[in-house]
Amino acid sequence: MKKNKIIFWVATSILILWEGVMPLGTVLFAPEYVNAGTKPLGYPDYFAYTLIYCKVLGIIAISLPKIQGKLKEWAYAGLTFSLIYAFISHACVDQNIAFMLLPLIVLGILAVSYIYNNKIQNNG
């Protein structure tokens, strides 16, 4: 059980930093770079803000132990869709392999968090 919690929290901490703290820090401290990742892909400016706020809310839902059930499942699903579509966008628009692989790596970390969250919930 302890091993499952450690793996969950390591994966979830990476997600908190990558999908939560970094985007929110950009909004708060460097707003001129908010759309740096979405503008070259052809998305409007408001999409970057919406994406950031949804990611932060999803990370909060995943990381708070008191939140259980469907809300947490929806948070994992939303982040999954976000990462899949990031991969697709980069594959279709700029075809930069590094930009294409990064969302897939984060998706793998999200999958680890999800799997170990379920193991923790099922074992107690």
C-alpha positions in Angstrom: 0.0 0.0 0.0 2.8 2.4 0.8 4.5 1.7 -2.5 1.3 2.5 -4.3 0.9 5.9 -2.5 4.5 6.8 -3.3 4.2 6.0 -7.0 0.8 7.9 -7.1 2.2 11.0 -5.4 5.4 11.1 -7.5 3.4 10.9 -10.7 0.8 13.3 -9.4 3.4 15.8 -8.2 5.0 15.9 -11.7 1.5 16.6 -13.1 0.9 19.3 -10.5 4.1 21.0 -11.5 3.7 20.5 -15.3 0.0 20.9 -15.8 -0.9 23.2 -12.9 1.9 25.3 -11.5 3.7 26.2 -14.7 0.6 27.3 -16.7 -0.8 29.2 -13.7 2.6 30.8 -13.2 2.6 31.9 -16.8 -0.8 33.6 -16.4 0.2 35.3 -13.2 3.8 36.3 -13.9 4.3 36.3 -17.7 0.9 36.7 -19.4 2.6 37.7 -22.6 3.6 34.1 -23.0 0.2 32.5 -22.3 -0.6 31.8 -25.9 3.0 30.9 -26.9 2.1 27.2 -27.3 -1.3 27.6 -28.9 -0.9 30.6 -31.2 1.5 28.8 -33.6 -1.1 26.0 -33.8 -3.8 28.4 -35.0 -5.9 28.6 -31.9 -7.4 31.9 -30.7 -6.0 33.6 -27.6 -9.0 32.9 -25.4 -8.4 29.1 -26.0 -5.1 29.3 -24.1 -6.7 30.9 -21.0 -9.5 28.4 -21.1 -7.1 25.5 -21.4 -4.9 26.7 -18.5 -7.9 27.2 -16.1 -9.3 23.8 -17.0 -6.0 22.1 -16.5 -5.5 23.8 -13.1 -9.0 22.8 -12.0 -8.4 19.2 -13.2 -5.1 19.0 -11.3 -6.8 20.3 -8.1 -9.5 17.6 -8.5 -6.9 14.9 -9.0 -4.6 15.9 -6.2 -7.1 16.5 -3.4 -7.7 13.2 -1.6 -11.1 14.2 -0.4 -12.4 14.4 -3.9 -13.6 11.0 -4.9 -15.7 9.4 -7.6 -17.0 10.9 -10.8 -15.4 14.4 -10.4 -11.9 12.8 -10.2 -12.7 10.6 -13.2 -13.9 13.6 -15.2 -10.7 15.4 -14.3 -8.5 12.5 -15.5 -10.6 12.3 -18.7 -10.4 16.0 -19.4 -6.6 16.0 -19.0 -6.4 12.9 -21.1 -8.3 14.6 -24.0 -6.2 17.7 -23.6 -3.0 15.8 -24.0 -4.3 13.6 -26.9 -5.4 16.7 -28.8 -2.1 18.5 -28.1 -0.4 15.5 -29.7 -2.8 15.6 -32.7 -2.4 19.4 -33.1 1.4 19.2 -33.2 1.3 16.2 -35.5 -0.9 18.1 -38.0 0.5 21.6 -37.8 4.2 21.8 -37.0 5.2 18.1 -37.1 7.9 18.8 -34.6 8.7 15.4 -33.0 9.7 16.9 -29.6 6.5 18.8 -29.4 4.6 15.7 -30.4 6.3 13.4 -27.9 5.9 15.7 -24.8 2.1 15.4 -24.5 2.5 11.6 -24.9 5.1 11.5 -22.1 2.8 13.6 -19.8 -0.1 11.3 -20.8 2.0 8.3 -19.6 2.6 10.0 -16.3 -1.1 10.8 -16.1 -1.9 7.1 -16.7 0.4 6.1 -13.9 -1.3 8.5 -11.6 -4.7 7.2 -12.6 -3.8 3.5 -12.2 -2.2 4.0 -8.8 -5.1 6.2 -7.7 -7.4 3.3 -8.5 -5.2 0.9 -6.6 -5.2 3.1 -3.5 -9.0 3.5 -3.7 -9.6 -0.2 -4.1 -7.3 -1.3 -1.3 -8.6 1.1 1.3 
